[in-house]
Amino acid sequence: MDQQLGTQAGYDPVSPPDWTAVADKLSRKQKKGKSLLREYLETILIALLAAVLLRLFVVSAYHVTSGSMEDTLLAGDYIFVSKLAYEYSPPKIGDVIVFSNPYDPGKDYIKRIVAVGGQTVEVVDKVLVVDGQISPIPESSKNIDSRIIPAELSPRDNFGPLVVPDGQYFVMGDNRDDSQDSRFWGCLDKSNIKGKAL
């Protein structure tokens, strides 16, 4: 009787389960799980590749390690630098740039462009003069008059005049009293510029 009821209900208690159907069902679930895992891995790989390409060719992060740009940038700040900023237009006066030091290529510096090729630069009693005109000081500039080198031996307070060669740039830190810049090691070639601070 039980067998008869089971058969009427569409259930056959005597016949064994169809193992191939069960295996197919499990295989489909595994494939679905693999494709989901593969999808995650592909997404992560694409994101990593995009990040590496951005870092190499478009934008980089830099850590400010000195006070030479105070109060515009403080020691300990992080900045992003556009590597494409000067692909289609030249650097301009006022741009804050990251560059490799011409005399120590392993060190990156952050300074402001104060003069470009063809301009005459001089510093007279700590005042920047470009082409005979007093150059405006950025509002965030800072002058801390701490001396290590006697004034008569340092180009910090009095420098030039110097005509900036074509294709080169004269850079200074906003903290003019505490900055190793073009007053000490000369003009900067465009090939040393890594990018513009954003």
C-alpha positions in Angstrom: 0.0 0.0 0.0 2.8 2.4 0.9 4.4 1.6 -2.5 1.1 2.4 -4.2 0.7 5.7 -2.4 4.3 6.7 -3.1 3.8 5.9 -6.8 0.6 7.9 -6.9 2.3 10.9 -5.3 5.0 10.8 -8.0 7.6 9.4 -5.7 9.1 6.0 -6.2 10.7 4.8 -2.9 12.2 1.7 -4.4 14.2 3.2 -7.4 17.6 4.8 -6.6 18.3 8.5 -7.1 19.7 9.6 -10.5 23.3 10.3 -9.6 24.2 11.8 -13.0 21.6 14.5 -12.5 22.9 15.2 -9.0 26.5 15.4 -10.4 25.4 17.7 -13.2 23.7 20.0 -10.6 26.8 20.0 -8.4 29.0 20.7 -11.4 26.9 23.7 -12.5 27.2 25.1 -8.9 30.9 24.7 -8.9 31.3 26.3 -12.3 29.1 29.2 -11.1 31.4 29.5 -8.0 34.5 29.4 -10.2 33.2 32.1 -12.5 32.3 34.3 -9.5 35.8 33.9 -8.1 37.3 34.5 -11.5 35.2 37.6 -11.9 36.5 39.0 -8.6 40.1 38.2 -9.5 39.7 39.9 -12.9 38.2 43.0 -11.2 41.1 43.1 -8.7 43.7 42.6 -11.4 42.2 45.4 -13.6 42.1 47.8 -10.6 45.7 47.0 -9.8 46.8 47.5 -13.4 44.9 50.8 -13.6 46.5 52.0 -10.3 50.0 51.1 -11.6 49.5 52.9 -14.9 48.1 56.0 -13.2 51.1 56.1 -10.8 53.6 55.6 -13.7 52.1 58.0 -16.2 49.5 60.3 -14.8 49.7 61.2 -11.1 51.9 60.4 -8.1 51.8 61.1 -4.4 54.7 62.8 -2.7 55.6 63.4 0.9 56.8 66.9 1.9 59.9 66.4 4.1 61.1 69.9 4.7 59.8 73.3 5.7 61.1 75.1 2.5 57.5 75.6 1.2 55.9 76.8 4.5 53.1 77.8 4.9 51.9 76.7 1.5 53.0 73.1 2.2 54.1 71.9 5.6 56.6 69.2 6.5 54.6 66.0 6.7 52.0 66.9 4.1 51.3 64.7 1.2 50.6 66.1 -2.3 49.5 64.7 -5.6 51.5 65.6 -8.6 50.3 65.6 -12.2 52.8 64.1 -14.5 50.9 65.2 -17.6 50.6 68.9 -16.7 53.4 70.0 -18.9 52.9 67.6 -21.9 51.0 70.2 -23.8 51.9 73.5 -22.2 55.1 74.8 -20.6 55.5 75.4 -16.8 54.4 78.9 -15.7 55.5 81.4 -13.1 53.7 80.6 -9.9 53.4 76.8 -10.5 54.5 74.6 -7.6 56.5 71.7 -9.0 58.2 68.5 -8.0 61.6 68.0 -9.6 64.8 66.0 -9.2 67.7 68.0 -7.8 70.1 68.7 -10.7 73.1 67.9 -8.4 71.5 65.0 -6.5 69.1 63.3 -9.0 68.0 60.8 -6.3 66.3 63.6 -4.3 63.0 65.2 -5.2 62.4 68.8 -4.3 59.2 70.9 -4.2 59.5 74.6 -5.1 57.7 77.4 -6.9 58.7 78.7 -10.3 59.5 82.4 -10.0 61.1 83.1 -13.4 61.2 81.4 -16.8 63.7 81.4 -19.7 64.7 84.9 -20.9 63.8 86.7 -17.6 66.3 88.5 -15.4 66.2 87.5 -11.7 67.8 89.0 -8.7 67.3 89.1 -5.0 68.0 92.4 -3.3 67.8 92.5 0.5 65.5 89.4 0.5 63.2 90.9 -2.1 62.7 89.0 -5.4 63.0 91.2 -8.5 62.1 89.7 -11.9 62.7 91.9 -15.0 63.2 95.0 -12.8 59.8 94.5 -11.1 59.3 93.4 -7.5 57.8 90.0 -7.6 54.7 89.5 -5.5 55.3 87.2 -2.6 52.7 84.4 -2.3 50.4 85.1 0.7 51.4 81.8 2.3 55.2 82.7 2.1 57.1 82.7 5.3 60.4 84.2 6.3 62.2 82.8 9.3 65.4 84.7 9.7 67.5 82.0 11.2 71.1 82.1 10.0 73.7 79.5 9.8 75.9 81.1 7.1 76.9 84.8 7.5 74.8 87.1 5.3 77.9 88.2 3.3 78.7 84.6 2.3 75.2 83.5 1.4 73.2 84.2 -1.8 70.0 83.9 0.2 69.4 87.6 0.8 71.3 89.1 -2.2 71.6 87.3 -5.5 72.2 88.1 -9.2 71.2 89.6 -11.5 71.0 86.4 -13.6 69.3 85.9 -17.0 67.5 82.6 -16.9 68.5 80.5 -20.0 65.8 79.5 -22.5 64.1 76.2 -21.5 65.1 76.6 -17.9 63.4 77.8 -14.7 64.4 79.7 -11.6 62.7 78.1 -8.6 62.5 79.2 -4.9 60.8 77.9 -1.8 58.0 80.0 -0.3 59.9 79.9 3.0 62.7 82.0 1.4 64.9 82.0 4.5 65.0 78.2 4.8 65.1 76.9 1.2 67.8 75.3 -0.9 66.8 76.5 -4.3 68.0 78.1 -7.6 69.9 80.8 -5.6 72.3 78.1 -4.4 72.5 75.6 -7.3 71.3 77.6 -10.4 68.5 77.2 -12.9 66.5 74.1 -13.4 66.1 72.3 -16.8 62.7 71.2 -17.9 64.0 67.6 -18.1 64.3 67.6 -14.3 60.6 68.5 -13.7 58.5 65.5 -12.6 55.2 67.3 -12.5 52.9 70.0 -11.2 51.5 69.9 -7.6 47.7 69.6 -7.6 
